[in-house]
């Protein structure tokens, strides 16, 4: 008990702490989006598909903005509570933030994802759930703040995915981009 009092005091003195999504996650997921979608307009033109390449380019650009907006999430912890927010240019219909005062946090509950991972939800006193941001830089610091502000034991709370997983995904994405270059070159040659 005595060991925990000092870290709590230090964390309570923090005015505002902002946590952003990890750059490796942002780069990997944006690159994967590009790798999966950029060949489509070229293939549309080469095969004479009923959807014009121009329409696909517009759709891909809109999708890229939506993905970038979703990856612009910020978690903000301060003396009053925790908040998840997005830049003002991100429409609320695409991503909606939330704010939860520390004194309204009743529990932190784990939930299994469809892929077998484990995520955590804040449960408010009214029973509403709020997803704990798990892909942020400084996740362990965020968890310490949560423990200090709520008194909830967070020893077992771990990030959803480790950085090495995103490095592997980035490696496969780079290989996919090489295949895309070959696919685009082939589509251009067929179109000429």
N, C-alpha and C positions, 0 to 999 in steps of 0.2 A: 504494500500500500504506500509506504513512504517513498519508494522509488518513482511511483507514478505521479506524485504531487508536483515535482519540479517540471517535467515535460508538459503537464497540463497548463501550468502557469505560463510557460513560454508560448504555448500555442494559443492561449487565450489572449495574449498581447498582440497577436497578428491582426492588423487592421483588415486588409483585403488580400487574398491570395487567389491568383488566377491560374487555371490549368487548361492548357490547350491540347488538342489531339496530337499525338506523337508525329513528328515529321516523317519517320519511316512508314508509318501507317498511311499518312496522307499521300506520299509519293507512290507507294505501292498500289493503293486503291485507285488513284487517278490514272496511273500507268496501265493498270488492268482494264479500266474502262476504255481507254484509248485503244489498247490492243484488241479488245473484243469488238469494237464498233467501227474503227476507221476503215477497215477493208470493205464495209458494206456498200458505200456509194460507188466504189470502183467496180465491185462485183455486179451491182445493179446496172451500171452502164454497159459492162462487158456482156452481160447475159440478156439485156433488153428487158429487164424486169418491169412490171407495170408501175412501180414506184420510182419516180425520177430521182436521180442522184441529188439534185438541189433540195428536194424535200427531206431526203435523208440527212444531208449536211445540216439543215436547219434543226432537225430533230436531235441530231448528235450534239450540236452546240448547246441546245437547251438542256439536254441531259447532262452535259459536262458542267454547266453552271449549277444544276441541281446537286450533282455529286460534290462539287467543290463547296457549295453552301452547306451541305450536310456534314462535310469534313471540317467546317469552320466552327464547330461547336466549342464553347468555352464553359468550363465549370468555375464558378466563383464562390469562394468560401470567405465569409466575413463573420463578425461578431454576432450578427442577427441570424444567419442561416446559410444555406447552400442554394445556389441558383445555377441552372443550365440555360445558356443563352446563345443566340446566333446573331451574326451581323444584321443590321437593319435592312439590308437589301434582300435578305432571304425572306420570301413570303411566308407568313405564318401558316399557310395551308401546306407548305412543303415540310417545314420543321417548326415545331412549337416548343418554346422553352418553358421552364417552370421555376418556381421559387418555393422553398420549404424552410420555414423558421426552425431553428434547432430545437426549440421547446415543443414543436409539433411532431418531432420524430418519435415514434413509438417503438420501432424495431428496424432491424436490417435483416431481411429474409433472403436466403438463396433460392434461386430457381434454375432448373436445368433447361438449357436451350435445345432446340430441335437437333442440333449437331452434337449434342452431348457435353457442351461446355457448361459452365456455371456462372450465372450473373447474379447480382444482388440488387434488391429493391428496398428503398426506404419505404416503410409503411408509416403513414401519418396516423395521428390519433383518430381521424375520421375514417381510416381504413383505406385511403387512396394510396396507390403505389407509384413510386418515382424511381426510375432506373439510375443506379449509381454509375456515373461516368467511369468506365474502366479502361479506356484506351488513351488516357491522358499522360503527358509527361509529368512525373512527380506523383504517380498514383499512390506510392507508399506514404508520402507526406499528406496527401488528401485523406487517406484512411486514418492517419494519426490525428488529424484535425477532427474528423468525424468522431473518433473515439473520445477525444478530449472534450468536445462540445456536447456529446450525447450520453457519454458513459457506457456506450455499447461496446462489448468486447469484439475487437476486429482482428484478433490474432490469426484467424483462419481465412480472412479475406485476401484473395490473390487476384492479380489481373487476369482478364479473360484469356488473353493470348500473350505469349512471350515474344520479345523482339526477334528471336531467331526464326520464329514461324513466319514473320513478315519478310525477313531476309530470304527465306526459301521461296516464298510466294513471289517476291520481287525477281529472283533468279529465273523462275519459270515464266514470269511475265516478260522478261527480257528475251527469253527464247521464243515466246509467242510473237513478240514484236519483230524478230528476225523472220519468222514465218510470214508475218503480215507483209513485210517488205517484199518477199518473194511472191506472195499472192497478189499484191498491188502491181508489181512489175509484170506478172503474167496477165493480169486483167487489162493493163494498159496495152500490152502487145496484142492481145486478142481484139481489143477495140480499134486498133489502127489498121 
